[in-house]
């Protein structure tokens, strides 16, 4: 227990010291830039310069209110977060892989494989994508429905709503914790797909609390800002509707930091496992 606790705090300290690596900052900056581009496209979509095509797509995907003022800005967080899932799949998977390799190189002082870091990660892109797609789909299918299951119980009770939302968030973190180490196992240890999943699951079973909090603490940082962005109707009413855009920009910046502080400690904790020595 003490050994695991020491490794936990060492993982955070080492991540803070190593986070300014170009490979780390550059990877997650690219992801944040992609999210920013998604937000920019959603904001300018109602422009007549595009002939109405983007808005018709958004209306068919999300709501007939898309493109109408101020409803478009009320819908903005909902549209942004769902399209950001695609951005995470296409760019985030690669960003996490490269950042994992960059953190590893900082932690152990070398890169153990021939060729570039980007090339090594790209060669593992398919299994990384499969893990992301499967875990995201399962988590979304299960946990997005939990608030609806308890809608009658929570109706009219803010405390019950907060309780269910907290329980749902903890469930998401707990589920994703099972697969927390798959990226490190795939990129650093070069394990086959199923072996990487099994290794991650074994690590989680051996250290469930440490793994949960390695993911949970950065996730907790994002919650208040995501909640602010989700209150878009209130923001649009109290301030100008365009204020929602700035709330989402803050969310992107907070997620940038949270991504770094998820990837670094998880990588260090995995690499410091005594059985690897």
BELWO-V877612 format. One record per backbone hydrogen bond with DSSP energy under -0.5 kcal/mol. NH is the residue of the N-H (numbers start at 0). CO is the residue of the C=O. E is the energy in kcal/mol with one decimal. If there is no record, write none. Layout:
NH;CO;E + NH;CO;E
This chain:
4;0;-2.2 + 5;1;-2.6 + 6;2;-2.2 + 7;3;-2.0 + 8;4;-2.2 + 9;5;-2.3 + 10;6;-2.2 + 11;7;-1.5 + 12;8;-2.4 + 13;9;-2.7 + 14;10;-1.9 + 15;11;-2.2 + 16;12;-2.0 + 17;13;-1.7 + 18;14;-1.0 + 20;17;-1.3 + 24;20;-2.7 + 25;21;-2.6 + 26;22;-1.2 + 27;23;-2.0 + 28;24;-2.1 + 29;25;-2.0 + 30;26;-1.5 + 31;27;-2.5 + 32;28;-2.8 + 33;29;-2.0 + 34;30;-2.3 + 35;31;-2.6 + 36;32;-2.2 + 37;33;-2.1 + 38;34;-2.4 + 39;35;-2.6 + 40;36;-2.5 + 41;37;-2.0 + 42;38;-2.2 + 43;39;-2.3 + 44;40;-1.0 + 46;43;-2.0 + 49;46;-1.4 + 50;47;-1.8 + 51;46;-0.6 + 52;49;-1.4 + 55;51;-2.0 + 56;52;-1.9 + 57;53;-2.5 + 58;54;-2.8 + 59;55;-1.9 + 60;56;-1.9 + 61;57;-3.1 + 62;57;-0.9 + 65;62;-1.6 + 67;64;-2.0 + 71;67;-3.3 + 72;69;-1.0 + 73;69;-1.4 + 74;70;-2.2 + 75;71;-0.7 + 78;74;-2.4 + 79;75;-3.1 + 80;76;-2.8 + 81;77;-1.3 + 82;78;-2.3 + 83;79;-2.2 + 84;80;-0.8 + 85;81;-0.7 + 86;82;-1.6 + 87;83;-2.6 + 88;84;-1.9 + 89;85;-2.5 + 90;86;-2.8 + 91;86;-1.6 + 92;87;-1.6 + 94;90;-2.6 + 95;91;-2.8 + 96;92;-1.8 + 97;93;-2.6 + 98;94;-2.6 + 99;95;-2.4 + 100;96;-2.0 + 101;97;-2.5 + 102;98;-2.9 + 103;99;-2.5 + 104;100;-2.3 + 105;101;-1.7 + 106;102;-2.7 + 107;103;-2.9 + 108;104;-1.2 + 111;109;-0.5 + 119;115;-2.1 + 120;116;-2.1 + 121;117;-2.9 + 122;118;-1.8 + 123;120;-1.5 + 124;121;-1.7 + 127;123;-2.1 + 128;124;-2.8 + 129;125;-2.4 + 130;126;-2.3 + 131;127;-2.2 + 132;128;-3.0 + 133;129;-2.7 + 134;130;-2.3 + 135;131;-2.5 + 136;132;-2.3 + 137;133;-2.4 + 138;134;-2.6 + 139;135;-2.7 + 140;136;-2.5 + 141;137;-2.3 + 142;138;-2.5 + 143;139;-1.4 + 144;141;-0.8 + 146;142;-0.5 + 148;144;-1.8 + 149;145;-1.2 + 150;147;-1.3 + 153;149;-2.5 + 154;150;-1.3 + 156;153;-2.5 + 160;156;-2.0 + 161;157;-2.5 + 162;158;-2.2 + 163;159;-2.5 + 164;160;-2.6 + 165;161;-2.6 + 166;162;-2.5 + 167;163;-2.6 + 168;164;-2.4 + 169;165;-2.5 + 170;166;-2.1 + 171;167;-2.3 + 172;168;-2.3 + 173;169;-2.7 + 174;170;-2.5 + 175;171;-2.6 + 176;172;-1.7 + 177;173;-0.7 + 177;174;-1.1 + 178;175;-0.9 + 179;176;-1.3 + 181;178;-1.4 + 184;180;-2.5 + 185;181;-2.6 + 186;182;-2.8 + 187;183;-2.4 + 188;183;-1.3 + 190;184;-2.2 + 195;191;-2.5 + 196;192;-1.9 + 197;193;-2.5 + 198;194;-2.5 + 199;195;-2.3 + 200;196;-2.4 + 201;197;-2.5 + 202;198;-2.3 + 203;199;-2.4 + 204;200;-2.5 + 205;201;-2.4 + 206;202;-2.0 + 207;204;-0.5 + 210;206;-2.1 + 211;207;-2.5 + 212;208;-2.4 + 213;209;-2.0 + 214;210;-1.6 + 215;211;-2.9 + 216;212;-2.1 + 218;214;-1.6 + 219;215;-2.5 + 220;216;-1.4 + 221;217;-1.1 + 221;218;-0.6 + 222;218;-1.0 + 223;219;-0.7 + 225;221;-2.5 + 226;222;-2.6 + 227;223;-1.8 + 228;224;-2.1 + 229;225;-1.9 + 230;226;-0.9 + 230;227;-0.8 + 231;229;-0.6 + 234;230;-2.3 + 235;231;-2.9 + 236;232;-1.5 + 237;233;-2.9 + 238;234;-2.7 + 242;239;-2.2 + 243;240;-1.8 + 244;241;-1.4 + 245;241;-0.8 + 246;242;-1.8 + 247;243;-1.9 + 248;244;-2.0 + 249;245;-2.0 + 250;246;-1.7 + 251;247;-2.2 + 252;248;-2.0 + 253;249;-2.6 + 254;250;-2.6 + 255;251;-1.9 + 256;252;-1.6 + 257;253;-2.6 + 258;254;-2.8 + 259;255;-1.5 + 260;256;-2.3 + 261;257;-0.5 + 261;258;-0.7 + 262;258;-2.6 + 263;259;-2.4 + 265;261;-1.7 + 266;262;-2.2 + 267;263;-2.5 + 268;264;-2.8 + 269;265;-2.1 + 270;266;-2.4 + 271;267;-1.8 + 272;269;-1.4 + 275;272;-2.1 + 276;273;-1.3
